[in-house]
Amino acid sequence: MLSEKSFRRRRGIYYSFLGGSYLGMGISLAALVALVVYIVIKGAPNLSLDLLFGAYSSRSPSIVPAMLGTLYLVLISLGIGAPIGILAAVFLNEYSKSNSPIVKVIRLAVETLSGIPSIVYGLFGYLVFVDYLKLGYSLLGGGITLALMVLPVIVRGVEESLHAVPNSLREASFALGAGKADTTFRIVLPCAMPGIITSIILSIGRVLSESAVLLVTVGMVVNRVPASPLSPGTSLALDIYYFASYGYREEASATALVLLVLVLALDGLSLLLGKLLSKGRSYGSK
């Protein structure tokens, strides 16, 4: 039995940690709200149809090249990173042993990639794709570099989703005569689909908000719509940097608002899709 003095001391420690948690949560929430409100107040009055849909000119800048460049970057990075990340997660969770040397090497590589600063990815992309492979400044080189950057996010998220699938489903599938591949791709992956989609959508958000990688790989051509993935281009994040650096403060704040809305919309979409797929899976199980 605890003495009254020991009980009071432990209760005081508990409430101290609880109060600190609430304080930290309040500070983080207040900072987020202040940032969103500031961007909305500064950006909303400067939004215009010419900025969103017009042709670029020195007197009337437009983010149309940035929107198309961002679309190219998202498609390239996810087209490369998503299949590799999903297959790597399937291998790590379904087909490998935790004490295997290959698994240890792969996990070390994933952990290392997740801890590398984005500017290092940018320098790697510049040296390999821009210089060595002679792609020049292009959306393709930037997209491949972003694929390497979001790969750890996809691998971790998909692996956690696969790990959350109950083993009883796998055992039931094996008991009915299904093989390993059928069980993995027809039972486990569909059950883990909410987490997989969430990981992919969060990766899109990171691609949208990245700028350090693209500064040295895509060329930051803001006044011309890219003709193909091999052309230099820009993104919404790079447009904010360009507008702020060259005196277009109103356009920079409006572009920041557009980017913020896109990122928040993707986060909301990931939550919504996760809930809908979870409900659909629960209904299907009944």
Secondary structure by P-SEA (a helix, b strand, c coil): cccaaaaaaaaaaaaaaaaaaaaaaaaaaaaaaaaaaaaaaaccccccccccccccccccccaaaaaaaaaaaaaaaaaccaaaaaaaaaaaccccccccaaaaaaaaaaaaaaaccaaaaaaaaaacccccccccccaaaaaaaaaaaaaaaaaaaaaaaaaaccaaaaaaaaaacccaaaaaaccccccaaaaaaaaaaaaaaaaaaccccccccccccccccccccccccccaaaaaaaaaaacaaaaaaaaaaaaaaaaaaaaaaaaaaaaaaaaaaaaaac
